[in-house]
Amino acid sequence: MSTKQYTTFNTGGTARTNIAAVEAVYYLLDCLLPGNGAPPYHDQIAFVEDRPSHGRRYAVEIDSITTELD
């Protein structure tokens, strides 16, 4: 049995708002898995009242891939 090791990198490199990330995922879902008569995924987004611990932004650090791959 092979015991290969893999390194995984997130190569996003761009900051997006939470809603932009959700809209991108829902756009892909609408394209790849249409709802067969159900409303589009995008139309099902519901906003809730913010909570003190509710994240408004998340960022990914890509320095490791930049350094390793030059």
PyMOL commands that set and color helices and strands:
alter all, ss='L'
color gray80, all
select helices_A, chain A and resi 18-32+41-44+63-69
alter helices_A, ss='H'
color red, helices_A
deselect
rebuild
show_as cartoon
